[in-house]
Every structure is written in structure tokens, then in C-alpha cells.
Amino acid sequence: MLREDFGEERAAVLAAAVIFGADRFTGLQRDEVDAYIEHRLQLAGCELPLFEPPAVEAMFQSARGLPRQINRIAHYALSAAALEGAKTVNAEHLQHALEELAP
């Protein structure tokens, strides 16, 4: 299995490289993450800013800038916020998401 051969972090980077091209081994830069999340939300039909800045920062740090990981974390964080009836995703929602995704 890829994760066993390369380790969790290297496997995630390799998977992202296969999807996004070899020039993206390092993932998105911090200043690209806000625009990336905004773009993904617009594709889903949402024009509102849903993620609070501390949540975006924590997502960037946790995902190491990898778009696929950002997507997974954002999905779980949005679910956590929805369960609470919140209008935005905060750092606490993001922490719940990370706990759900932990191996």
C-alpha cells in the first residue's frame, strides 16, 4: 500500500502531485488558500464567506496546503458547523473535523 511504502505525509503529497501535476509537490501557499476555498464554495453555489480566518489558518496548517486534504477537512468542518446550526465555520468546528479525520 502507498501509505505503508512512503509514509502518510509523503503519500498525501504524492497523491496530490498525481492529481494536480508534479509542479505542485509543495501544495498551495498560505495566500492561495483563501482564494481556493472561495472558488470551491462558488462552484457549489455559495457566495458567502463561510470560513472564519482562524479556521482557514488551521486548515492550511493541517492540510499542509494540499488541495485534496483542504477539501476533506473543509467537508467535515462544514458538517460540524451545520450540526450546530452555525452560519460560519470557526476553529472549533475545524478541530472537530480534524478529530473525525484522525487515523
C-alpha positions as CSV (number, residue, x, y, z in Angstrom):
1,M,0.0,0.0,0.0
2,L,1.2,3.5,-0.8
3,R,1.0,4.8,2.8
4,E,3.0,1.9,4.1
5,D,5.7,2.3,1.5
6,F,6.0,6.1,1.7
7,G,4.5,7.1,5.0
8,E,1.4,9.1,5.5
9,E,2.7,12.6,4.6
10,R,4.7,11.6,1.6
11,A,1.8,9.5,0.3
12,A,-0.5,12.5,0.6
13,V,2.0,14.7,-1.3
14,L,2.4,12.1,-4.0
15,A,-1.4,11.7,-4.4
16,A,-1.7,15.5,-4.8
17,A,1.1,15.6,-7.3
18,V,-0.6,12.9,-9.4
19,I,-3.9,14.9,-9.4
20,F,-2.5,18.4,-9.8
21,G,0.7,17.9,-11.6
22,A,4.3,17.4,-10.4
23,D,5.0,21.1,-10.0
24,R,2.6,21.2,-7.0
25,F,4.5,18.9,-4.6
26,T,4.6,21.6,-2.0
27,G,0.9,22.3,-2.1
28,L,-0.8,25.7,-2.0
29,Q,0.9,28.7,-0.4
30,R,-1.0,30.2,2.6
31,D,-2.0,33.3,0.5
32,E,-3.6,30.9,-2.1
33,V,-5.8,29.0,0.3
34,D,-8.5,31.7,0.8
35,A,-9.0,32.0,-2.9
36,Y,-9.0,28.3,-3.3
37,I,-11.7,27.8,-0.7
38,E,-13.7,30.7,-2.1
39,H,-13.5,29.2,-5.6
40,R,-14.7,25.8,-4.3
41,L,-17.6,27.4,-2.5
42,Q,-18.6,29.3,-5.6
43,L,-18.6,26.0,-7.6
44,A,-21.0,24.7,-5.0
45,G,-23.2,27.8,-5.5
46,C,-22.2,29.6,-2.3
47,E,-21.3,33.3,-2.5
48,L,-20.9,33.8,1.3
49,P,-17.6,33.7,3.2
50,L,-18.2,30.6,5.4
51,F,-14.8,30.0,7.0
52,E,-13.5,32.3,9.7
53,P,-9.8,33.3,9.3
54,P,-8.6,31.2,12.3
55,A,-10.3,28.2,10.8
56,V,-8.7,28.8,7.4
57,E,-5.3,29.1,9.1
58,A,-5.8,25.9,11.0
59,M,-7.0,24.2,7.8
60,F,-3.9,25.3,5.9
61,Q,-1.6,24.1,8.7
62,S,-3.3,20.7,9.0
63,A,-3.6,20.1,5.3
64,R,0.0,21.3,4.5
65,G,-1.6,23.3,1.7
66,L,-2.6,20.1,-0.2
67,P,-5.9,20.8,-2.0
68,R,-7.3,17.3,-1.6
69,Q,-6.7,17.5,2.2
70,I,-8.2,21.0,2.3
71,N,-11.3,19.6,0.6
72,R,-11.6,16.7,3.1
73,I,-11.1,18.9,6.1
74,A,-13.5,21.6,4.8
75,H,-16.2,19.0,4.2
76,Y,-16.0,17.7,7.8
77,A,-15.8,21.2,9.2
78,L,-18.8,22.3,7.3
79,S,-20.7,19.3,8.6
80,A,-19.7,20.1,12.1
81,A,-20.9,23.7,11.7
82,A,-24.2,22.6,10.1
83,L,-24.9,20.2,13.0
84,E,-24.6,23.2,15.4
85,G,-26.7,25.4,13.1
86,A,-23.8,27.8,12.8
87,K,-23.6,30.3,9.9
88,T,-19.8,30.2,9.7
89,V,-17.1,27.6,10.3
90,N,-14.9,28.5,13.2
91,A,-11.7,27.0,14.7
92,E,-13.8,24.7,17.0
93,H,-15.6,23.2,14.0
94,L,-12.3,22.7,12.3
95,Q,-11.0,20.9,15.4
96,H,-14.0,18.6,15.4
97,A,-13.3,17.8,11.7
98,L,-9.6,17.0,12.4
99,E,-10.7,14.7,15.2
100,E,-13.0,12.9,12.9
101,L,-10.3,12.5,10.3
102,A,-7.6,11.4,12.7
103,P,-6.4,7.8,12.0
